Amino acid sequence: MSNWQKSSMSGNSNQCIEVRTAGSLIEIRESDAPDAIVVTTPLKFALWLEGVKRGEFDHFGA
């Protein structure tokens, strides 16, 4: 398992998404709720990232 990674844009904030690899899977968690881990495949994670970059989920933060 690799170490948790977060965006350098997050600074010292504890309100960010962290990601790591776990074998052939990707784990995602919210830094202020570290016990709640979402597990996905690299393909699904890549598709989700593409959607984030296109703004498909912006309405959730509004």
N, C-alpha and C positions, 0 to 999 in steps of 0.2 A: 504494500500500500504506500502511496506517495503522501507527502505532506499536503495539508490544506493550502490552497492558493486563493488569493482574492485580488481584485483589481488594485493597481497602484493608485488609482484615483480615489480609493476608499480612505486612504490615510490611516489614522488610528481609530476610525469609526468601528463600532460594534454592530452596525446595522447594514450589513452587506452580505452578499451571497459568496460562499466559499465552495471550491470545487477540488476534487482530487480523483485520481484513478485508483481503482481497487481491482486488481487483476485485469480482466477484460471489460470491466464496467466503469461507469462514471458515477461518483457520488456527489450530491449537491446538498448544501445546508445553509440555513440562515445563521449568521454568526451569533446572534443573540438568542438562538434556540438550537444549540449544537447537538442535542440528542435527536432531533427530528431530521432524519437523513432520507433524501429521495435518491433512489438508484435507477439508472437508465443505461442505455447502450450508447456507444460513441456516435452512431448514426442519428439516433433520436436527439442527442445533445447537440450535435451539429445543426440539425434542422431547427431546433429550438433557438439556437444562437442566431441563425439566419433570420428567423421571425422577429427576434428582439431588435436586430439591426435595422429591419424594415419598419419597425414601429408597430407591429401587430399587437403588442400587449400594452401599449401606452395607456389605453383606457383604464387599465387596472390601477394605475397610479394617480388617476385624476380625481 
